[in-house]
């Protein structure tokens, strides 16, 4: 069973997703890359880590390709998995494939097709967190449009394959499915 939790910035999506899982055991998959030169980014990562119950195991991805592999390998007896979040996962994928510089998007789409398939077939309980990007204006920059288009497509593809979809607005969860 997979749940997709969507929301805008500071909507409460991560905290809501964390509350869906037991405090005694879960696997938290952190998708953000650390940047030693960015103290504010590190503070955000540290705040997320501080909220996690002590019984949770954290897996930090070194590369986007690791996420579909991790989900595909999970068994029904494994602890629930929380992936937070797909926007940072996609950002790393766009970085690694050169998509920001105009490289073909085929490798990006192939990788997130692997992710969608792995999420749909994951045998462990799965909660995915992602930013909802379809409620704003069309971004003014090519990079903004690229990110919005690719994340919107990924979210839509995942939503069709998840058994539950929740949208957080101002901290209030709205069950879409």
Residue pairs with C-beta under 8 A, 6 or more apart in sequence:
1 125
1 126
1 163
1 164
2 119
2 120
2 122
2 126
2 127
2 128
2 158
2 161
2 162
2 163
2 164
3 17
3 20
3 126
3 127
3 128
3 162
3 163
3 164
3 165
3 166
4 128
4 130
4 155
4 158
4 159
4 162
4 164
4 165
4 166
5 13
5 16
5 17
5 20
5 127
5 128
5 129
5 130
5 166
5 168
5 173
6 13
6 130
6 131
6 132
6 155
6 165
6 166
6 167
6 168
7 13
7 16
7 131
7 132
7 167
7 168
7 169
8 131
8 132
8 135
8 168
8 169
9 131
11 132
11 168
11 169
11 170
11 171
12 168
12 170
12 171
12 172
12 173
13 85
13 129
13 130
13 131
13 168
14 48
14 84
14 85
14 129
15 51
16 166
16 168
16 171
16 173
17 82
17 84
17 127
17 129
18 51
18 52
18 82
20 82
20 127
21 80
21 82
21 125
21 127
22 55
22 80
23 53
23 55
23 56
24 53
24 55
25 55
25 56
25 79
25 80
26 53
26 55
26 56
26 57
26 79
26 80
26 81
26 82
27 56
27 57
27 58
27 59
27 78
27 79
27 80
27 81
27 82
27 124
28 52
28 56
28 57
28 58
28 59
28 82
28 84
29 58
29 59
29 61
29 67
29 70
29 81
29 82
29 83
29 84
30 45
30 48
30 49
30 58
30 59
30 60
30 61
30 84
31 61
31 67
31 83
31 84
31 85
31 86
31 88
31 89
31 92
32 41
32 45
32 88
33 88
33 92
34 41
34 42
34 45
35 41
35 42
36 42
48 84
49 58
52 58
57 79
59 70
61 67
61 70
61 89
61 92
63 92
63 96
64 89
64 92
64 93
64 96
64 111
65 111
65 114
67 83
67 89
67 115
67 118
68 111
68 114
68 115
68 117
68 118
69 118
70 81
71 81
71 83
71 115
71 118
71 119
71 121
71 122
71 126
72 118
72 121
72 122
74 81
74 122
74 123
74 124
74 126
75 123
75 124
76 123
76 124
78 123
78 124
79 124
80 124
80 125
80 126
80 127
81 122
81 124
81 125
81 126
81 127
82 127
82 129
83 89
83 126
83 127
83 128
83 129
84 129
85 129
85 130
85 131
86 128
86 129
86 130
86 131
86 151
86 154
86 155
86 158
87 130
87 131
87 133
87 151
89 115
90 108
90 112
90 147
90 150
90 151
90 154
91 147
93 99
93 108
93 111
93 112
94 100
94 108
94 146
94 147
94 150
97 103
97 105
97 107
97 108
97 111
99 105
99 107
99 108
99 146
99 150
100 143
100 146
105 150
108 150
109 150
109 153
112 150
112 153
112 154
112 157
113 157
115 154
115 158
116 154
116 157
116 158
116 161
119 126
119 128
119 158
119 161
119 162
120 161
120 162
128 158
128 162
130 151
130 154
130 155
130 158
131 151
132 155
132 167
133 147
133 148
133 151
133 152
133 155
134 148
134 152
134 155
136 148
138 145
138 148
139 145
139 147
139 148
159 165
159 176
159 177
162 177
163 177
164 175
164 177
165 175
165 176
165 177
166 173
166 174
166 175
166 176
167 173
167 174
167 176
168 174
